[in-house]
């Protein structure tokens, strides 16, 4: 399975690894990293801080180095869904893919952006959650179920919008 080149590297977060019995990262640290990754406005950042403060599972998921537990994946997805509007996610993903993998013909840049943005907006709930959670839980193993689901969504966007992942 091909890895989504560029997007993964562009969104990678550094909040410190933790596992099982280790304490979860601080809510403000995690919220700041997520807000930056998705270019979330101040109101969304405040929502993220509040939601992450209430969920150690969601905070642990952001820095997990092992495959996420079902509870961690659910908790992180719930936080992200509550605080990040679909249009914000679509703009962020399209912008990051465009920056990492611009079309060979610059005249196609607007077309690629529009296609990617609409592609993200058209994802069903399961695909959108796999993308959103998968882009934040990037330190989980690349062969983990979530990583594979995220890659499938990103690769589907690449195909639908003619994005060439490079050499």
C-alpha positions, 0 to 999 in steps of 0.5 A: 500500500502506498504511503501518502507522501507529503501530507503525512510529513506536513502534519506531523506533530511533536507533543512527546510520546506516551503509552499505557500508564504514562501520563497524557500530554497537557491539554493546552500542548495537545490543543495547540499542536492540533490547532496548528496542524489544522489551522483552527481559529481561536474559537476552535482552539478553545474548544480543543483545550476544553475537550482535551482537558476532559479526555486523557484518552484523546490526549494520549492518542495524539502522542501514541507510539503504539496502535490506538485503543478503540477508546483512544481513537473514539475519544480523539475523533469525538474531540476533533469532530466537536471542534473542527468544522468540515470546511476547516478540515477540507481547507487544511488538507487541501492546502497541505497537499497543494503545498507538498505536491503542487500540480506540474502545471501551475495553471491547474493549482486552483482546480486541484485545490477545489477538487481536494477540498470538495473531495474531503467534504464529500467523504462519508463520516467513517472516511472523514474520521479516519482522515482526521484522527489518522492525521493527528495520530501520526506516531502510531505504527504505519501498519496500524489499522488507523494508519492504513485507513488514513492512507486509503482516504488520502490515496483516494483523494490523490487519485480523484484529483490527479495528484502525483505523489512524486518519485 
